[in-house]
Structure formats: structure tokens, C-alpha cells
Amino acid sequence: MPEGHLIHRHAREQHADLAGHVVRASGPQGRFDARPYDGRALRAIEAVGKHLLYHFDDAPAVHVHLGMRGLFLRYGDPATPPRGGTRLRLATDEVAYDLIAPSRCEPLDDQGVEALRAWLGPDPLRADASEEEAVRRLTAFRGPVGAAVLDQRVWAGIGNAWRAELLFLTGLHPGARDLDAGAAGRLWAAAGSYMALGRDAGQVVSDPAAPDERWVYKRERCRRCGAAVASWQLASRTAYACPRDQPG
């Protein structure tokens, strides 16, 4: 599933291509009624955690969640026929985007948009995110920090790769509980800084000096100290930790 850095990258790239234009909207697959959006101006494309919101003039927003299999295809020639299974196509005279196999593609009225925002926790990549609220939600979580950061109601946008790397970078064991405000604040700051690098690079970047490398995620040995990386199931995903750099 694409994590928040890629969703923000999608929003930025599509905003540059589509926002401010009247778009041609269609639902080639037949599972999304695009008629209310066809020929309308797309005002903005917004990322909130792992969710995308397309804001049109005089129409409900379109809510997209890619899930495990969803993806976008971009065509520099908008006359290119959509691929089979395209749920939604948005096109201008210069470019077309096809949405394939999302877990969600649905209209949301203003009340639905606000409900989604209220359900999600703060997003480290959003300028309007509150550090105070992020710290409050994390320290209030009754469970291990490795479960908390995957809970989109606590912080929005973090997935398993970022969980592993951010906890390593802040020296926190995924099983740690009862974090104080200082530790929560350090983790929040790391999330904002490193996920911004990931958004710009289009991949998880946990070491700017070696952007293609990871510290512990899916590694047999810690890249910093060489210790064998421990792995186990936590919150239905595989957790990774270095026993030396992240003592339990």
C-alpha cells in the first residue's frame, strides 16, 4: 500500500497537471459514475494521510484510497485509450490520469469530507498538522508505539516501511509503551523531516547520504552496527528492530 509520502507526491504532480483546469472525467470500467464531474473545473487535489481528495466546482469531492493494489497511470497523450479496469480517468488537452484498482473511489459531500478529516490523525506532511495534537494522540495510545504509528487515527500516512525506519532513527523499540511527550515530539519531527525527503524522492529515504538503503526494514543485519535485525508480527505487519540501537 502506498504510504503517505507517495500519496502527497501523487497530489503534487497531479495538481500541477490538472488543478485549475476544466477536466474530462469518465469511468471506463463502469463502477464509478463520473458524469457529475465531466466538464467541471478541478480546483485542488489534496492529500490527507493515505487518502486523496479531488475538489471540483459545484460537485462533491472525489475520495480515493489506493489500498494494496491501486495505482495511477499518466499519459502525456490524452488520446491514449484507457487501460482495462480503469475506475476513473481525468484528462485535459495535455495529459490524462487513469486510476486503476483502488480500494475506494467515491463521491464525498462536505459532511463526508469533514468526517474523514476528523477520523484521521495528524499528517506529518501537512502544514496544518498540529504537533501538540500529534503528541497528545501518541502518548494517549494504550499499546506499543509500533502499533500506534500504524493506526491512521493516531497519525495519518505512516505505513510499515516508515514505521521501521522512523523508530530506528529515534532509537525507539516498536514494542515500547507509555512514551513521554519528549519522545513523541522527536518521533513527530523525524516523521515530518524524513517523509518530506521521501515525498520529493518518490521512495522511503531514511538516510540522505544513501537514499536507496534502509537501516533495518527488511534487512537481516542493522546497517549501522551490524547486529542481527529482530523481526516479529506487530499490528498485523512485520516489525523490525536493531537490538543494540533500539533496546527494548
C-alpha positions, 0 to 999 in steps of 0.5 A: 500500500502506498504510504503517505509520502507517495500519496502527497507526491501523487497530489503534487504532480497531479495538481500541477497537471490538472488543478485549475483546469476544466477536466474530462472525467469518465469511468471506463470500467463502469463502477464509478459514475463520473458524469457529475464531474465531466466538464467541471473545473478541478480546483485542488487535489489534496492529500490527507494521510493515505487518502486523496481528495479531488475538489471540483466546482459545484460537485462533491469531492472525489475520495480515493484510497489506493489500498494494496493494489491501486495505482495511477497511470499518466499519459502525456497523450490524452488520446491514449485509450484507457487501460482495462479496469480503469475506475476513473480517468481525468484528462485535459488537452495535455495529459490524462490520469487513469486510476486503476484498482483502488480500494475506494473511489467515491463521491464525498459531500462536505459532511463526508469530507469533514468526517474523514478529516476528523477520523484521521490523525495528524499528517506529518506532511501537512502544514496544518498538522498540529504537533501538540495534537500529534503528541497528545494522540501518541502518548494517549495510545494504550499499546506499543508505539509500533502499533500506534504509528500504524493506526491512521487515527493516531497519525495519518500516512505512516505505513510499515516501511516508515514505521521501521525506519522512523523508530530506528532513527529515534532509537525507539523499540516498536514494542515500547509503551507509555512514551513521554511527550519528549519522545513523541515530539522527536518521533513527530519531527523525524516523521515530518523531516524524513517523509518530506525527503521521501515525498520529493524522492518518490521512495522511503529515504531514511538516510540522505547520504544513501537514499536507496538503503534502509537501516533495518526494514527488511534487512537481516543485519542493522546497517549501522552496527551490524547486529542481527535485525529482530523481526516479529508480527506487530499490528498485523505487519512485520516489525523490525528492530536493531537490538543494540540501537533500539533496546527494548 
